[in-house]
Amino acid sequence: MTVKFFEKLSNNYLELLDDKEDFNIIIKVGESPKTKIFQAHSTILRYRSLYFRNELANISKDKNNIKTLDLKNVSILQFEIIINLTHLPDDLQTFYISDNDIIDNATNPKKKPFSTVINEAHAEELLHGLIKKNTYSLTNNPYEFKLLLRGTRDGFTKDSYWNLCDKQAQLVVVMKVKGTDEILGGYNPIGWDKSVNYSFKNCNDSFIFSLKNGTIQNSILSRVIQPEYAIYCYNKYGPRFGGCDLIMSYDFNQDRNCWHQQKSYEKRIRNASTFESSGYTYFSVEYEIFQISKKT
């Protein structure tokens, strides 16, 4: 008898979804041209959802005593699931998931990591380096990191590098070094040009770097001090900064095909006491090249 009573009560509770009488909330979901209007009851929404309680508290009623809520960043399908779960009895709602969690996931979907080498803190640090007097954080800055190349996806060869990055400007190169916690790289605002083989390009704003990571306790940013030797173009190699300051020659994930010797940039970015001194050779287990551009 008790089970039947609660089953009937649950059914009556769910019927409120289709009850258009005495509604006092209008919820507009989606963006034009794909939008849908939902009608709801504030008492249920406030009681069942902390999210709706907070949102509705900041909305004024119109002349008909109705509040209107816009949810442009939620799809119609997502909201239909949300509103149905909001109207479920406590035991069933708990069985599924908190409606607040669903709202959070729908309005703020988790982004896939933009890089397999650097994190958002690294990216913000690089922005501070390449945009002088930068006061932006990664969440509010007007720039974005557009992935052009990833070694494990596109290959570690000079050919894949030139095919994807030739004559591209505003480039950030990042790489993981085999057997260490090092993340090395460089910023090249003017790009590499395969057609000007065996040639240096003059640049005042390029830099190379080592980023804080694991046992690497401090980041190093090394700006160019010989701008006439800042960038070197050589079609048989990959990215090259200075004479030997940071070089990825060919088959970058093979032993001794990358190296660093400080010459045209102000600081050494590898520790001489820790790593071999003969060219500071190493190889990468992953590398990526991003293009920095203004968000549209």
Sine and cosine of phi, psi and omega as CSV:
sin_phi,cos_phi,sin_psi,cos_psi,sin_omega,cos_omega
0.00,0.00,-0.71,0.71,0.00,-1.00
-0.89,0.46,-0.66,0.75,0.00,-1.00
-0.88,0.47,-0.70,0.72,0.00,-1.00
-0.90,0.44,-0.59,0.80,0.00,-1.00
-0.89,0.46,-0.73,0.68,-0.02,-1.00
-0.94,0.35,-0.53,0.85,0.06,-1.00
-0.90,0.44,-0.68,0.73,0.03,-1.00
-0.92,0.40,-0.64,0.77,0.02,-1.00
-0.89,0.46,-0.66,0.75,0.02,-1.00
-0.90,0.44,-0.67,0.74,0.01,-1.00
-0.89,0.45,-0.67,0.74,0.03,-1.00
-0.90,0.44,-0.59,0.81,0.00,-1.00
-0.90,0.44,-0.69,0.73,-0.01,-1.00
-0.94,0.35,-0.44,0.90,0.01,-1.00
-0.91,0.42,-0.31,0.95,0.05,-1.00
-0.88,0.48,-0.41,0.91,0.04,-1.00
-0.86,0.50,-0.58,0.81,-0.07,-1.00
-0.99,-0.15,0.03,1.00,-0.01,-1.00
-1.00,0.07,0.94,-0.34,-0.06,-1.00
-1.00,-0.01,-0.03,1.00,0.01,-1.00
-0.99,0.15,0.64,-0.77,0.11,-0.99
0.90,0.44,0.30,0.95,0.09,-1.00
-0.93,0.37,0.53,-0.85,0.01,-1.00
-0.70,-0.72,0.24,0.97,0.05,-1.00
-0.76,-0.66,0.75,-0.66,0.16,-0.99
-0.91,-0.42,0.78,-0.63,0.00,-1.00
-0.88,-0.48,0.89,-0.46,0.05,-1.00
-1.00,-0.09,0.85,-0.52,-0.11,-0.99
-0.90,-0.43,0.68,-0.73,0.05,-1.00
1.00,0.03,0.05,-1.00,0.02,-1.00
-0.89,-0.46,0.51,-0.86,0.00,-1.00
-0.84,0.54,0.67,-0.74,0.15,0.99
-1.00,0.00,-0.01,1.00,-0.04,-1.00
-0.99,-0.17,1.00,0.03,0.02,-1.00
-0.75,-0.66,0.35,-0.94,0.06,-1.00
-0.53,-0.85,0.60,-0.80,0.00,-1.00
-0.98,-0.19,0.78,-0.63,0.08,-1.00
-0.91,-0.42,0.60,-0.80,0.08,-1.00
-0.93,-0.37,0.66,-0.75,-0.09,-1.00
-0.54,-0.84,0.10,-1.00,-0.01,-1.00
-0.93,-0.37,0.82,-0.57,-0.10,-0.99
-0.89,0.46,-0.58,0.82,-0.03,-1.00
-0.86,0.51,-0.70,0.71,0.00,-1.00
-0.93,0.38,-0.72,0.69,-0.05,-1.00
-0.89,0.46,-0.69,0.72,-0.02,-1.00
-0.91,0.41,-0.62,0.78,-0.05,-1.00
-0.96,0.27,-0.60,0.80,-0.11,-0.99
-1.00,0.01,-0.28,0.96,-0.13,-0.99
-0.60,-0.80,0.87,-0.49,0.08,-1.00
-0.90,0.45,-0.58,0.81,0.02,-1.00
-0.86,0.51,-0.79,0.61,-0.02,-1.00
-0.91,0.41,-0.58,0.82,0.02,-1.00
-0.86,0.50,-0.71,0.70,-0.01,-1.00
-0.93,0.36,-0.67,0.75,-0.03,-1.00
-0.91,0.40,-0.71,0.70,-0.06,-1.00
-0.93,0.37,-0.45,0.89,0.01,-1.00
-0.90,0.43,-0.37,0.93,-0.05,-1.00
-0.98,-0.20,0.14,0.99,-0.04,-1.00
-0.92,-0.40,0.73,-0.68,0.01,-1.00
-1.00,0.07,0.46,-0.89,0.04,-1.00
-0.98,0.17,0.49,-0.87,0.09,-1.00
-1.00,0.05,-0.15,-0.99,-0.06,-1.00
-0.91,0.40,-0.32,0.95,0.03,-1.00
-0.99,-0.11,0.23,0.97,0.03,-1.00
0.92,0.38,0.52,0.85,-0.04,-1.00
-0.88,-0.47,0.65,-0.76,0.09,-1.00
-0.98,-0.21,0.63,-0.77,0.01,-1.00
-0.88,-0.47,0.79,-0.61,-0.02,-1.00
-0.90,-0.44,0.79,-0.62,0.04,-1.00
-0.98,-0.19,0.82,-0.58,0.07,-1.00
-0.85,-0.53,0.98,0.19,-0.08,-1.00
-0.96,0.27,-0.45,0.89,-0.09,-1.00
-1.00,-0.03,0.17,0.99,0.01,-1.00
-0.91,-0.43,0.71,-0.70,0.03,-1.00
-0.97,0.24,0.36,-0.93,0.01,-1.00
-0.87,0.49,-0.69,0.73,0.00,-1.00
-0.89,0.46,-0.69,0.73,0.03,-1.00
-0.86,0.50,-0.68,0.73,-0.07,-1.00
-0.95,0.32,-0.55,0.83,0.05,-1.00
-0.87,0.48,-0.61,0.80,0.08,-1.00
-0.92,0.38,-0.69,0.72,-0.02,-1.00
-0.87,0.49,-0.76,0.65,-0.09,-1.00
-0.93,0.38,-0.54,0.84,0.06,-1.00
-0.93,0.36,-0.66,0.75,0.03,-1.00
-0.93,0.37,-0.56,0.83,0.03,-1.00
-0.89,0.46,-0.52,0.86,-0.04,-1.00
-1.00,-0.07,0.05,1.00,0.05,-1.00
-0.97,0.25,0.46,-0.89,0.14,-0.99
-0.88,0.47,0.31,-0.95,-0.10,-0.99
-0.83,0.56,-0.70,0.72,-0.10,-0.99
-0.92,0.39,-0.62,0.78,0.01,-1.00
-0.96,0.28,-0.62,0.78,0.00,-1.00
-0.90,0.44,-0.66,0.75,0.03,-1.00
-0.90,0.44,-0.56,0.83,0.01,-1.00
-0.89,0.46,-0.60,0.80,0.00,-1.00
-0.99,0.14,-1.00,0.00,-0.06,-1.00
-0.23,-0.97,0.44,-0.90,0.05,-1.00
-0.87,0.50,0.73,-0.68,0.03,-1.00
-0.90,0.44,-0.47,0.88,0.06,-1.00
-0.90,0.44,-0.63,0.78,0.05,-1.00
-0.89,0.45,-0.64,0.77,-0.01,-1.00
-0.92,0.39,-0.68,0.73,0.05,-1.00
-0.86,0.51,-0.73,0.69,-0.01,-1.00
-0.87,0.50,-0.68,0.73,-0.02,-1.00
-0.94,0.34,-0.52,0.85,-0.02,-1.00
-0.97,0.24,-0.66,0.75,-0.04,-1.00
-1.00,0.08,-0.41,0.91,0.02,-1.00
-0.75,-0.66,0.93,0.38,-0.05,-1.00
-0.87,0.50,0.61,-0.79,0.00,-1.00
-0.94,0.35,0.76,-0.65,0.00,-1.00
-1.00,0.05,0.58,-0.82,0.14,-0.99
-0.94,0.35,0.57,-0.82,0.06,-1.00
-0.82,0.58,0.71,-0.71,-0.05,-1.00
-0.98,0.19,-0.22,0.98,-0.06,-1.00
-0.55,-0.84,0.50,-0.87,0.12,-0.99
-0.99,-0.15,0.00,1.00,-0.03,-1.00
-0.93,-0.36,-0.75,0.66,-0.06,-1.00
-0.91,-0.42,0.36,-0.93,0.08,-1.00
-0.96,-0.29,-0.06,-1.00,-0.06,-1.00
-0.92,0.39,-0.55,0.83,0.05,-1.00
-0.91,0.42,-0.65,0.76,0.08,-1.00
-0.88,0.47,-0.70,0.71,-0.03,-1.00
-0.88,0.47,-0.66,0.75,0.02,-1.00
-0.90,0.44,-0.63,0.78,0.03,-1.00
-0.90,0.44,-0.65,0.76,0.02,-1.00
-0.92,0.40,-0.61,0.79,0.05,-1.00
-0.88,0.48,-0.62,0.78,0.04,-1.00
-0.91,0.42,-0.49,0.87,0.01,-1.00
-0.98,0.21,-0.65,0.76,-0.09,-1.00
-1.00,0.00,-0.37,0.93,0.08,-1.00
-0.95,-0.31,0.99,-0.11,-0.08,-1.00
-0.88,0.47,0.64,-0.77,-0.08,-1.00
0.88,0.47,0.50,0.87,0.01,-1.00
-0.95,0.31,0.78,-0.63,0.05,-1.00
-0.91,-0.41,0.18,0.98,-0.04,-1.00
-0.99,0.11,0.49,-0.87,0.27,-0.96
-0.99,-0.16,0.14,-0.99,-0.06,-1.00
-0.91,0.41,-0.45,0.89,-0.06,-1.00
-0.99,0.16,-0.37,0.93,-0.05,-1.00
-0.85,-0.53,0.16,0.99,-0.03,-1.00
-0.99,0.13,0.42,-0.91,-0.06,-1.00
-1.00,0.02,0.22,0.98,-0.04,-1.00
-0.92,-0.40,0.38,-0.92,0.05,-1.00
-0.69,-0.72,0.44,-0.90,0.07,-1.00
-0.99,-0.12,0.94,-0.34,0.02,-1.00
-0.99,-0.16,0.88,-0.48,-0.04,-1.00
-0.96,0.28,0.85,-0.52,0.07,-1.00
-0.99,-0.15,-0.58,0.82,-0.12,-0.99
-0.50,-0.87,0.65,-0.76,0.14,-0.99
-0.71,-0.71,0.80,-0.60,-0.11,-0.99
-0.83,0.56,-0.74,0.67,-0.04,-1.00
-0.94,0.34,-0.26,0.96,0.04,-1.00
-0.99,-0.15,-0.68,0.74,-0.15,-0.99
-0.94,-0.33,-0.18,0.98,0.00,-1.00
0.95,-0.31,0.40,-0.91,-0.03,-1.00
-0.97,-0.24,0.40,0.92,-0.09,-1.00
-0.98,-0.17,0.34,-0.94,0.07,-1.00
-0.90,0.44,-0.52,0.85,-0.03,-1.00
-0.91,0.41,-0.71,0.71,0.03,-1.00
-0.90,0.43,-0.59,0.81,0.03,-1.00
-0.89,0.46,-0.78,0.63,-0.02,-1.00
-0.92,0.39,-0.58,0.81,0.01,-1.00
-0.89,0.45,-0.57,0.82,-0.11,-0.99
-0.98,-0.17,-0.34,0.94,-0.16,-0.99
-0.82,-0.57,-0.02,1.00,-0.02,-1.00
-0.87,0.50,0.76,-0.65,0.06,-1.00
0.90,0.44,0.28,0.96,0.09,-1.00
-1.00,0.02,0.63,-0.78,-0.02,-1.00
-0.94,-0.33,0.15,-0.99,0.03,-1.00
0.84,0.55,0.83,0.56,-0.10,-0.99
-0.97,-0.24,0.66,-0.75,0.16,-0.99
-0.89,-0.46,0.84,-0.54,0.05,-1.00
-0.97,-0.24,0.77,-0.64,0.06,-1.00
-0.74,-0.67,0.56,-0.83,-0.01,-1.00
-0.53,-0.85,0.58,-0.82,0.16,-0.99
-1.00,-0.04,0.74,-0.67,-0.01,-1.00
-1.00,-0.04,0.73,-0.68,0.00,-1.00
-0.87,0.50,0.76,-0.65,0.13,-0.99
0.99,0.17,0.05,1.00,0.03,-1.00
-0.68,-0.73,0.07,-1.00,0.11,-0.99
-1.00,-0.04,0.16,0.99,-0.10,-0.99
-0.93,0.37,0.66,-0.75,0.24,-0.97
-0.85,-0.53,0.94,-0.33,-0.02,-1.00
-0.95,-0.33,0.31,-0.95,0.06,-1.00
0.10,-0.99,-0.18,-0.98,-0.01,-1.00
-0.35,-0.94,0.31,-0.95,0.04,-1.00
-0.90,-0.44,0.80,-0.60,-0.01,-1.00
-0.81,-0.59,0.98,-0.20,-0.05,-1.00
-0.96,0.27,-0.33,0.94,-0.09,-1.00
-0.97,-0.24,-0.21,0.98,0.07,-1.00
0.99,0.14,0.14,-0.99,0.07,-1.00
-0.95,-0.30,0.54,-0.84,-0.06,-1.00
-0.78,-0.63,0.92,-0.39,-0.05,-1.00
-0.90,0.44,-0.46,0.89,-0.07,-1.00
-0.96,0.28,-0.35,0.94,0.02,-1.00
-0.98,-0.20,0.88,0.48,-0.13,-0.99
-0.91,0.42,0.54,-0.84,-0.01,-1.00
0.85,0.52,0.66,0.75,-0.08,-1.00
-0.68,-0.73,0.60,-0.80,0.15,-0.99
-1.00,0.04,0.49,-0.87,0.11,-0.99
-0.88,-0.48,0.72,-0.69,-0.02,-1.00
-0.97,0.23,0.74,-0.67,0.01,-1.00
-0.43,-0.90,0.73,-0.69,-0.01,-1.00
-0.99,-0.11,-0.23,0.97,-0.18,-0.98
-0.91,-0.41,0.07,1.00,0.00,-1.00
-0.97,0.23,0.37,-0.93,0.10,-0.99
-0.42,-0.91,0.32,-0.95,0.13,-0.99
-0.88,-0.48,0.25,-0.97,-0.13,-0.99
-0.38,-0.93,0.32,-0.95,0.23,-0.97
-0.78,-0.62,0.77,-0.64,-0.11,-0.99
-0.98,-0.20,0.59,-0.81,0.07,-1.00
-0.84,0.54,0.80,-0.60,-0.03,-1.00
-0.20,-0.98,0.81,-0.58,0.04,-1.00
0.85,0.53,-0.87,-0.49,-0.01,-1.00
-0.98,0.22,-0.18,0.98,0.07,-1.00
-0.99,0.11,0.98,-0.21,-0.21,-0.98
-0.99,0.13,-0.37,0.93,-0.05,-1.00
-0.71,-0.71,0.64,-0.77,0.08,-1.00
-0.98,0.18,0.48,-0.88,0.06,-1.00
-0.81,-0.59,0.80,-0.60,0.10,-0.99
-0.90,-0.44,0.86,-0.51,-0.10,-0.99
-0.89,-0.46,0.95,-0.31,-0.05,-1.00
-1.00,0.08,0.39,-0.92,-0.03,-1.00
-0.92,0.39,0.68,-0.74,0.06,-1.00
-0.90,-0.44,-0.20,0.98,0.11,-0.99
-0.81,-0.58,0.98,0.18,-0.14,-0.99
-0.85,0.52,-0.44,0.90,0.00,-1.00
-0.94,0.35,-0.29,0.96,0.03,-1.00
-0.90,-0.43,0.38,0.93,-0.14,-0.99
-0.90,0.44,-0.73,0.68,-0.13,-0.99
-0.80,-0.61,0.73,-0.68,0.00,-1.00
-0.88,-0.48,0.74,-0.67,0.01,-1.00
-0.96,-0.29,0.84,-0.54,-0.01,-1.00
-0.51,-0.86,0.90,-0.44,-0.18,-0.98
-0.95,0.32,-0.14,0.99,0.05,-1.00
-0.99,-0.11,-0.03,1.00,0.03,-1.00
-0.87,-0.50,0.14,-0.99,0.14,-0.99
-1.00,-0.07,-0.58,-0.82,-0.01,-1.00
-0.87,0.50,0.67,-0.74,0.00,-1.00
-0.59,-0.81,0.84,-0.55,0.05,-1.00
-0.95,-0.31,0.82,-0.58,0.02,-1.00
0.92,0.40,-0.23,-0.97,0.04,-1.00
-0.92,0.39,-0.80,0.60,0.02,-1.00
-0.63,-0.77,0.24,0.97,-0.16,-0.99
-0.89,0.45,-0.64,0.77,0.09,-1.00
-0.42,-0.91,0.91,-0.41,-0.09,-1.00
-0.77,-0.64,0.73,-0.69,0.23,-0.97
-0.90,-0.44,0.95,-0.33,-0.18,-0.98
-0.99,0.15,-0.97,0.25,0.03,-1.00
-0.37,-0.93,0.45,-0.89,-0.11,-0.99
0.72,0.69,0.92,0.40,-0.21,-0.98
-0.89,0.45,-0.29,0.96,0.01,-1.00
-0.99,-0.12,0.27,0.96,0.06,-1.00
-0.96,-0.28,0.48,-0.88,-0.11,-0.99
-0.84,0.54,0.71,-0.70,0.11,-0.99
0.91,0.41,0.37,0.93,0.03,-1.00
-0.98,-0.18,0.12,0.99,0.15,-0.99
-0.73,-0.68,0.54,-0.84,0.05,-1.00
-0.38,-0.93,0.21,-0.98,-0.03,-1.00
-0.60,-0.80,0.83,-0.56,0.17,-0.98
-0.68,-0.73,0.85,-0.52,-0.07,-1.00
-0.94,0.34,0.85,-0.53,0.03,-1.00
-0.61,-0.79,-0.89,0.46,-0.12,-0.99
-1.00,-0.09,-0.08,1.00,0.03,-1.00
-0.89,-0.46,0.44,-0.90,-0.27,-0.96
-0.93,0.36,-0.49,0.87,-0.10,-0.99
-0.75,-0.66,0.45,-0.89,0.20,-0.98
-0.97,0.24,0.67,-0.74,-0.02,-1.00
-0.95,-0.30,0.00,1.00,0.15,-0.99
-0.85,-0.53,0.54,-0.84,-0.08,-1.00
-0.99,0.17,0.89,-0.46,-0.06,-1.00
-0.90,0.43,-0.48,0.88,-0.03,-1.00
-0.98,0.20,-0.29,0.96,-0.05,-1.00
-0.98,-0.18,-0.58,0.81,-0.11,-0.99
-0.91,-0.41,0.41,-0.91,-0.07,-1.00
-0.85,0.52,0.57,-0.82,-0.10,-1.00
-1.00,0.04,-0.29,0.96,-0.05,-1.00
-0.98,0.20,0.99,0.17,0.04,-1.00
0.99,0.11,-0.09,1.00,-0.04,-1.00
0.74,0.68,0.75,0.66,-0.07,-1.00
-0.95,0.30,0.46,-0.89,0.00,-1.00
-0.26,-0.97,0.02,-1.00,0.17,-0.99
-0.58,-0.81,0.36,-0.93,-0.14,-0.99
-0.98,-0.19,0.57,-0.82,0.10,-1.00
-0.99,-0.12,-0.25,0.97,0.10,-0.99
-0.33,-0.94,0.60,-0.80,0.14,-0.99
-0.53,-0.85,0.46,-0.89,-0.02,-1.00
-0.66,-0.75,0.49,-0.87,0.12,-0.99
-0.82,-0.57,0.82,-0.57,0.01,-1.00
-0.92,-0.38,0.49,-0.87,0.16,-0.99
-0.95,-0.31,0.81,-0.59,0.01,-1.00
-1.00,0.03,0.82,-0.57,-0.03,-1.00
-0.60,-0.80,0.34,-0.94,0.06,-1.00
-0.94,0.33,0.67,-0.74,0.07,-1.00
-0.92,0.39,0.61,-0.79,0.00,-1.00
-0.99,-0.11,0.00,0.00,0.00,0.00
